[in-house]
Amino acid sequence: MDEPADVEDVRQDATQEARCNPDECGRDEADVLSAGKHEPPECADDQAGERKPEEREGESDHPPSEQQDEDDDQQDDDNRHLRDDNRRIAELQNETEAVQAPTWSLRALRDRLARFEQSAAGRYWAHLSTADFMNSSFAFAALAVLSAFPFLAVSSSVLGGDIRTAIVARMGLNAQATHDIDGLIATGNQAIAALTWFSAIVLVLGGIGMASTLSAWYHRIYERTPPKGLLQHYAYHAAGVVAFTLYITSQVELFGWARPVGGRGLVFLLTFVTSTLFWWWSSYMLLYRQVPLRQMFSAGVATGACVTGLGIVSALFFSDQVTSGQRSYGPAGVVIALITFLVGFGVCLHAGAVFGRMWNERQAERAELQLPQASE
């Protein structure tokens, strides 16, 4: 009977202690909770009993070091695939650039060509091409051999000269080339001895044909329409033939005097002066005075400069061409050299005429621009 009473007393004492010390009870509960929070996850799961036995067995089969190795291998594979993809992309870009390169180069070439066509040099070339200067120059060379040379041979002989001396003086040939020219062309005295009325008329008509060809060139370049009247045309062309004969004869005399005095330098200076004066006046007459003489001065200067340049080139190189042509082909080689010189002469006439036209156009544009400024 005493023991139950004691037990009941102990219970009452505990209840009273719990009621009397609530803070201590709260601290105990907090200690229990904090202890549960800081436990490892595996212990917490094992204590809660929530992890499956298969998962725990898998974790025991793959320790942390092996898992890290697998992760590293996977990362290496990803990096290798990324490098392969980058390499393929670079190869595709190179192939694309290789395909686009011709397109870009062609476009750049077109742009340069367009800028050249708009420039002064491009317009100069366009005018020359419109005049068909190369074909016209070859036709001029052929016509000169067939018409001008026979006419000059006879006319120079009548005036006391020699066509061979004129050719040598104009081309600046050396002694060996001069000997080859002398062997190709006879003196004009023999031509005069065999001359008949019919052949004389043919020679005159050939010279007039040369003048008519040059007149057609200038009208095409300056875009002028020749006036009507056959007699007027023949009168201008005949005057041009006479003027050309006097021009060649005077040049031969001047060159013969100047060469011993001043050498080639003085010869080239006289070539420029006489060529400028003659082609300034001749271009004015070949256009039937439709363009003022003052405006044709630029064409005369340009033509004189081109003819002088041709004389310099001829003096430096054409002697070798004549002699080598003689050795290789005989007289035909000398004829080829002469035709080459005449083609160059035709190109010089075209170049000078086109320059004169462009110079006049430029001056007209400047005058138009100055008119509004003067009015203001």
Beta strands, then each sheet from edge to edge (+ up, - down):
end
